[in-house]
Amino acid sequence: VLLASWRDWRLLLTGDVGEAAERALVTGFGGRLAAPILKVGHHGSRGSSTAELLERVSPRLALVSAGRRNVYGHPAPEALARLRASGASVWRTDLGGQVRIRLRPDALIVDHPWWDATAGPVTYNAPERPPWGE
């Protein structure tokens, strides 16, 4: 797990963690996990992206890395429902291929650079007051 920050942006990269590790993160770090960008754990498995973690992180953007038509059925419908309920915009590699994020001081630009050339990138404005403080 890595919590990275640059200027007003924070990214929480959860690697391959599942429910137990997410619980430990919430218990150990609480509100300090807040980050507008979340790389979803364990390919969006059923036990990842718990409601408790999503409440603490409060992501605006959730990145799910999963292979197309993978035998595990990732991402799980339950995890996707929790991500959508959190209000995060969900970007999936199984549907759109590689996800590229570009950070700028005032904006975050997200796109699928090699998938659909007709679809333009989506821009997220930098948070006015980051919930994690200065």
C-alpha positions in Angstrom: 0.0 0.0 0.0 1.3 3.4 -0.9 -0.2 6.8 -0.2 1.5 9.3 -2.5 1.0 13.0 -2.7 2.0 15.8 -5.1 0.9 19.4 -4.5 -2.9 19.2 -3.8 -3.2 15.6 -5.1 -3.1 12.4 -3.2 -3.2 8.8 -4.6 -3.9 5.7 -2.5 -2.5 2.6 -4.3 -3.8 -0.4 -2.5 -2.0 -3.1 -4.4 -3.5 -6.5 -3.8 -5.1 -6.0 -0.4 -8.4 -7.4 0.5 -11.0 -6.9 3.3 -8.8 -7.7 6.3 -6.0 -5.4 5.2 -8.4 -2.7 4.4 -9.9 -3.0 7.9 -6.4 -2.6 9.3 -5.8 0.5 7.2 -9.0 2.1 8.4 -8.2 1.2 12.1 -4.6 2.4 11.8 -5.0 5.5 9.7 -8.7 6.6 9.7 -9.2 9.9 8.0 -5.6 10.2 7.0 -6.4 7.9 4.1 -8.4 10.6 2.3 -7.3 10.7 -1.3 -9.2 11.7 -4.5 -7.6 9.0 -6.5 -7.8 5.3 -5.4 -6.2 2.4 -7.2 -8.7 -0.4 -6.2 -7.3 -3.4 -4.4 -7.2 -6.9 -5.6 -8.6 -6.2 -9.0 -11.9 -5.2 -7.6 -12.6 -8.6 -6.0 -15.7 -9.1 -3.9 -13.8 -8.5 -0.6 -12.1 -5.3 -1.8 -13.2 -1.7 -1.6 -15.2 -2.1 1.6 -17.7 0.6 2.5 -15.5 1.5 5.5 -12.4 2.1 3.4 -14.3 4.1 0.8 -15.9 6.3 3.5 -12.4 7.1 4.8 -10.7 7.6 1.4 -13.7 9.4 -0.3 -12.3 8.9 -3.8 -13.4 11.0 -6.8 -11.7 8.5 -9.1 -11.3 4.8 -8.8 -9.0 2.8 -11.0 -9.7 -0.9 -11.4 -7.0 -3.1 -13.0 -8.4 -6.4 -14.3 -7.9 -8.5 -17.3 -10.6 -8.7 -19.9 -12.8 -11.8 -19.5 -10.6 -13.0 -16.5 -11.6 -16.4 -15.0 -12.1 -14.8 -11.5 -14.9 -12.5 -12.7 -13.0 -9.3 -11.5 -14.2 -6.7 -10.9 -17.0 -8.2 -8.8 -20.4 -6.5 -9.1 -20.5 -6.0 -5.3 -17.2 -4.0 -5.4 -18.4 -2.0 -8.4 -21.7 -1.2 -6.6 -19.8 0.1 -3.5 -17.5 2.2 -5.7 -20.4 3.8 -7.5 -22.3 4.4 -4.2 -19.2 6.2 -2.9 -19.6 8.7 -5.8 -16.3 7.8 -7.5 -15.9 7.7 -11.2 -14.8 4.2 -12.0 -12.2 3.5 -14.7 -11.6 -0.1 -15.7 -8.8 -1.7 -17.7 -10.9 -4.7 -18.6 -13.3 -2.5 -20.5 -11.1 0.3 -21.7 -7.5 -0.9 -21.7 -4.7 1.0 -20.2 -5.7 4.0 -18.0 -3.5 7.0 -18.0 -3.6 9.7 -15.4 -1.7 13.0 -15.8 -1.4 15.3 -12.8 -1.2 19.0 -13.1 -1.2 21.6 -10.3 -4.8 22.5 -11.0 -6.2 19.4 -12.7 -6.0 15.6 -13.1 -6.5 14.3 -16.7 -7.6 10.7 -17.2 -8.0 8.8 -20.4 -7.7 5.4 -22.1 -4.9 6.4 -24.5 -4.8 3.3 -26.7 -8.5 2.3 -26.7 -10.9 4.8 -28.1 -9.2 7.7 -29.9 -12.6 9.5 -30.4 -13.3 9.7 -26.7 -11.5 12.7 -25.2 -9.9 12.8 -21.8 -11.8 13.6 -18.6 -10.5 16.4 -16.5 -11.0 16.6 -12.7 -10.2 20.0 -11.1 -7.9 20.1 -8.1 -9.7 20.1 -4.8 -10.3 23.6 -3.4 -9.8 22.5 0.2 -8.2 19.0 0.4 -9.8 17.1 3.4 -6.3 16.0 4.5 -5.1 19.5 5.4 -2.2 21.6 4.1 
